[in-house]
Amino acid sequence: MKYYISTATGDELRKILQTAKEIICELGNCNRNLKEQKERKKKIFSFFNILGLLITFLACTGIIFLTFIVATYYVLDFFGVLTESDTAPYYLVVLYFLASVMIVFAVFRRWVINDMIKIPKKIRKYQTQLQNILMKVEEEKNKKALSAIPNEYRFDEYALTKMLQYLERGSADSWKEVTHLYEEHLHRKRMEENAQKIFNEIKK
């Protein structure tokens, strides 16, 4: 059934606007999430970030390794086991180095590597969601909500929100009334913004 929004009133108009707003909010949230994850991916997988992580990894490994060596030296020296000619056994140096690498890797895996793995998964998830929402948009166009609303308001979340507020408050009960109130609101808003700009210019 095709709806003509110009003849819709009351609950019928509210239902059309509410359905449209829900779809547009869902679409907007998905787009924002997808954009955010793509920006994070670009930042994390950038050359300088990877280089910085590698340097940090090596530096942390070196610090922990030296800490193990120095701690062992002081412990052995404290108990009088160490002599001036003693050197650290080869296997102990290797063991300390491997332990240092494993400790740093565990920390990096928890805070860095997991994030690098999750981001592409999140991107694919939001891309799938976006496709589903776009299919939903096409379905609604063929029904009533989105096809009934004129293009200038159809994908404008702010406009749909204001129009629903007018209906909820009882300020309007028809499409003609809600659009008239909304256009008046936009006109006042533009006038206030222009006045503020002029005021700011004068203050300078």
Secondary structure, DSSP 4 states (H G I P E B T S, - for coil): ----GGG-BHHHHHHHHHHHHHHHHHHHHHHHHHHHHHHHHHHHTSHHHHHHHHHHHHHHHHHHHHHHHHHHHHHHHHTT---TT----HHHHHHHHHHHHHHHHHHHIIIIIHHHHHHHHHHHHHHHHHHHHHHHHHHHHHSSHHHHS-HHHHT-HHHHHHHHHHHHHTS--BHHHHHHHHHHHHHHHHHHHHHHHHHHHHH-
